[in-house]
């Protein structure tokens, strides 16, 4: 594993020193010295090609070609780039690599949800989840290895924060999901990748076990706004019309309330906003979402009211986990309605039945209590659907992500890895 050094990552009160690899210009160093191109924009790729010996004009041309093959066609081998001269491909392969996060383990839930345990090039583990529905397929993407927020209802919050994921490790999750779901354009049909707002069926060029990756939510491990630059750069590649070409209307970023970064999120990323609210009083939110001690409910809701691009057509989603006898009373529901109306927020509320995990300090509200809470919010004219728990049997549901590396012994992980390698031949 690459040696690490301490870096400050902001926590709910003060910056938290955590180990991180010696990242050079946002790229995780590799033992073979090659540079991973995944996560880099066209301009940066051109700069690297020029540094490696190409003249400026050739570097720009090659960068455009390589960018297309990486993000539009999903290739993982320079030899597959057929419009690049055969003599040029070995030159690229000697200096650069097309990376993906390593798959340590893949799990399938009985409800169709998939969870992957992934590993970075420097040996850190994290998770991503794919949730198929009748009309969409949503990928839940991680932004950090671990988390620093310590939300008491969340299993990820019990992990130590190891480091931020790079832009390449974030966009790499999307690319790996497309690999696994068979979703790259078939030969001769590359232009279909840009049709992100249409459900292109198998006859149109995509196939993904009957499902499509149509939506992305930054709701996996970590707080995205505490890794702002890398999340922004990754999502720009996802939204790039020459890249993965997914509309910003189909991308949602979830924050626990990092108020100073919310305006930048609107200006520099522009995706849909979701806020982990989970309580309507200071005392309860201080307990279950400790960042509230730094950025209180009123400050958070004002930042939501100021969020550029929010409208009735693109509402802010408030996530609200239902905890028995903690935040689920009729009074809580009425206060939630009052706050949303007071700040004139174009909002909907996702009510999330608490997903249990070993040692959790809370219980889930009863179905009757959840329904009563939902009805009060609905009757006030605010959408308040109850989210159906997905992937509970593989710990892939909301609040359950915590890398399986912490649950399995090293010997067991090595055995699983060996079996995977054998299966791959």
Residue pairs with C-beta under 8 A, 6 or more apart in sequence:
1 122
1 123
2 21
2 22
2 28
2 29
2 31
2 121
2 122
2 123
3 21
3 22
4 19
4 20
4 21
4 22
4 122
4 163
5 19
5 20
5 22
6 17
6 18
6 19
6 20
7 17
7 18
7 19
7 20
7 163
8 15
8 16
8 17
8 18
9 15
9 16
9 17
9 18
9 144
9 148
9 161
9 163
9 164
9 226
10 16
10 148
10 226
10 258
11 148
11 149
11 161
12 148
12 149
12 150
12 290
12 291
12 293
12 294
13 290
13 293
13 294
16 148
16 161
18 148
18 160
18 161
18 162
18 163
19 162
19 163
20 162
20 163
20 164
21 28
21 29
21 122
21 163
22 29
23 29
23 166
26 39
26 166
26 167
26 168
26 229
26 230
26 233
27 35
27 36
27 39
27 40
27 166
27 168
28 36
28 120
28 121
28 122
28 166
28 168
28 169
29 121
29 122
30 36
30 97
30 121
32 97
34 94
34 95
34 96
34 97
35 48
35 95
35 96
35 97
36 96
36 97
36 98
36 99
36 121
36 168
37 45
37 48
37 66
37 70
37 96
37 97
37 98
37 99
38 70
38 98
38 99
38 100
38 168
38 171
38 172
38 175
39 166
39 167
39 168
39 169
39 170
39 171
39 172
39 233
39 234
39 237
40 48
40 167
40 168
41 67
41 233
41 236
41 237
41 240
42 63
42 64
42 67
42 242
43 63
45 63
45 66
45 67
46 56
46 59
46 60
46 62
46 63
47 59
48 96
49 58
49 59
49 62
49 63
50 56
50 59
52 95
54 62
62 84
62 88
62 92
65 81
65 83
65 84
66 81
66 84
66 92
67 242
67 243
68 190
68 242
69 75
69 80
69 81
70 98
71 175
71 237
71 240
71 242
71 243
71 244
72 185
72 190
72 193
72 242
72 243
72 244
72 245
73 80
73 184
73 185
73 190
73 193
74 175
74 178
74 179
74 184
75 81
75 98
76 98
76 100
76 179
77 98
78 84
78 89
78 90
78 92
78 93
78 96
78 98
79 89
79 93
81 89
81 92
84 92
99 121
99 168
99 172
100 172
100 175
100 176
100 179
101 118
101 119
101 120
101 126
101 169
101 172
101 173
101 176
102 118
102 119
102 120
102 121
103 116
103 117
103 118
103 119
103 176
103 420
104 117
104 118
104 119
104 125
104 404
104 405
104 413
104 416
104 417
105 116
105 117
105 404
105 413
105 416
106 114
106 115
106 116
106 117
106 180
107 114
107 115
107 116
107 117
107 394
107 396
108 114
108 394
109 115
109 390
109 391
109 392
109 393
109 394
109 396
110 393
111 390
111 391
111 393
112 131
112 132
112 211
113 129
113 130
113 131
113 132
113 390
113 391
113 394
113 396
114 129
114 130
114 180
114 396
115 127
115 128
115 129
115 130
115 391
115 394
115 395
115 396
116 127
116 128
116 129
116 176
116 180
117 125
117 126
117 127
117 403
117 404
117 405
118 125
118 126
118 127
118 128
118 173
118 176
119 125
119 126
120 126
120 145
120 165
120 169
124 145
124 162
124 163
125 145
125 403
125 404
125 405
126 142
126 144
126 145
126 165
126 220
126 221
126 403
127 142
127 220
127 221
127 396
127 401
127 402
127 403
127 404
128 139
128 140
128 141
128 142
128 173
128 176
128 177
128 220
129 139
129 140
129 220
129 391
129 396
129 401
130 137
130 138
130 139
130 140
130 177
130 180
130 181
130 213
131 137
131 138
131 139
131 140
131 390
131 391
132 209
132 210
132 211
135 199
136 212
136 214
136 215
137 181
137 208
137 211
137 212
137 213
137 214
137 215
138 213
138 214
138 215
138 216
138 217
139 173
139 174
139 177
139 213
139 215
139 216
139 217
140 217
140 219
140 220
141 170
141 173
141 174
141 216
141 217
141 218
141 219
141 220
142 165
142 170
142 173
142 220
142 221
142 222
142 401
143 164
143 165
143 170
143 218
143 220
143 221
143 222
143 223
143 224
143 226
143 227
143 230
143 231
144 161
144 162
144 163
144 164
144 165
144 221
144 222
144 223
144 226
144 227
145 161
145 162
145 163
145 164
145 165
145 221
145 222
145 403
146 156
146 159
146 160
146 161
146 162
146 221
146 222
147 154
147 156
147 157
147 159
147 161
147 221
147 222
147 223
148 161
148 223
148 226
149 157
149 223
149 256
149 289
149 290
149 291
150 157
150 158
150 290
151 157
151 256
151 276
151 278
151 288
151 289
151 290
151 399
152 287
152 288
152 290
152 361
152 362
153 278
153 288
153 321
153 323
153 354
153 360
153 361
153 362
153 399
154 399
155 357
155 360
155 395
155 399
155 400
155 401
155 402
156 221
156 222
156 399
156 401
156 402
158 359
158 402
159 221
159 402
159 403
159 406
161 222
164 222
164 226
164 227
164 230
165 222
165 227
165 230
166 230
167 229
167 230
167 231
167 233
167 234
167 237
168 234
170 230
170 231
170 234
170 235
171 234
171 237
171 238
171 244
174 213
174 216
174 238
174 244
175 244
177 183
177 213
178 184
178 213
178 244
181 208
181 209
181 211
181 212
181 213
182 206
182 207
182 208
182 209
183 206
183 207
183 208
183 212
183 213
184 193
185 191
185 192
185 193
185 205
185 206
186 205
189 204
189 205
192 200
192 204
192 205
192 206
193 244
193 245
194 241
194 245
195 204
196 214
196 245
196 246
196 247
196 250
197 247
197 249
197 250
199 212
199 214
200 206
200 212
206 212
214 250
215 250
215 251
215 252
216 238
216 246
216 250
216 251
216 252
217 251
217 252
217 253
217 254
217 274
218 224
218 231
218 235
218 251
218 252
218 253
218 254
219 252
219 254
219 274
219 398
220 401
221 401
221 402
221 403
223 255
223 256
223 258
224 231
224 253
224 254
224 255
225 231
225 253
225 255
225 258
225 261
225 262
225 265
226 258
226 261
228 261
228 264
228 265
231 253
231 269
232 268
232 269
235 251
235 253
235 269
235 271
236 269
237 243
237 244
238 244
238 246
238 251
239 245
239 246
239 247
239 248
239 251
248 269
248 270
248 271
248 272
249 272
249 314
251 271
251 272
252 271
252 272
252 273
252 274
252 317
253 265
253 269
253 271
253 272
253 273
253 274
254 274
254 275
254 276
254 319
255 261
255 262
255 265
255 273
255 274
255 275
255 276
256 275
256 276
256 289
256 291
257 275
257 276
257 289
257 291
257 292
257 295
257 300
257 303
258 291
258 295
259 295
259 299
259 300
259 303
262 273
262 303
262 304
262 306
262 307
263 303
263 306
263 307
263 308
265 271
265 273
265 307
266 273
266 307
266 308
266 309
267 308
270 308
270 309
272 314
272 316
272 317
273 304
273 307
273 310
273 316
273 317
274 316
274 317
274 318
274 319
274 350
275 300
275 304
275 316
275 317
275 318
275 319
276 289
276 319
277 285
277 289
277 297
277 300
277 318
277 319
277 320
277 336
278 285
278 288
278 289
278 319
278 320
278 321
278 323
278 327
279 285
279 287
279 288
279 289
279 292
279 297
279 326
279 327
279 332
280 297
280 327
280 332
280 335
280 336
280 339
281 297
281 332
281 335
282 292
282 296
282 297
284 326
284 327
285 292
285 297
286 292
286 293
288 323
288 326
288 327
292 300
297 339
301 339
301 342
301 343
301 345
302 343
304 310
304 316
304 343
304 345
304 347
305 343
305 344
305 345
307 316
310 316
310 345
310 346
311 346
312 346
314 346
315 346
315 347
315 348
315 383
316 345
316 346
316 347
316 348
317 347
317 348
317 349
317 350
318 336
318 340
318 347
318 348
318 349
318 350
319 350
319 352
319 398
320 327
320 336
320 349
320 350
320 351
320 352
321 327
321 352
321 353
321 354
321 398
321 399
322 328
322 351
322 352
322 353
322 354
322 364
322 365
322 369
322 370
322 373
323 354
323 362
323 363
323 364
323 365
324 354
324 362
324 363
324 364
324 365
324 366
324 369
326 362
328 365
328 369
328 370
328 373
329 373
330 372
330 373
330 376
332 373
333 372
333 373
333 376
333 377
334 376
336 349
336 377
337 376
337 377
337 380
337 382
340 347
340 349
340 382
341 380
347 382
348 382
348 383
348 384
348 385
349 377
349 382
349 383
349 384
350 384
350 385
350 387
351 370
351 373
351 374
351 384
351 385
351 386
351 387
352 387
352 398
352 399
353 364
353 365
353 370
353 386
353 387
353 389
354 360
354 362
354 363
354 364
354 365
354 399
355 364
355 389
355 392
355 397
355 398
355 399
355 400
356 363
356 364
357 395
357 399
357 400
357 402
365 373
370 386
371 386
373 384
374 384
374 385
374 386
377 384
378 384
387 398
389 397
389 398
390 396
390 397
391 397
391 400
392 400
395 401
395 402
395 404
405 413
408 416
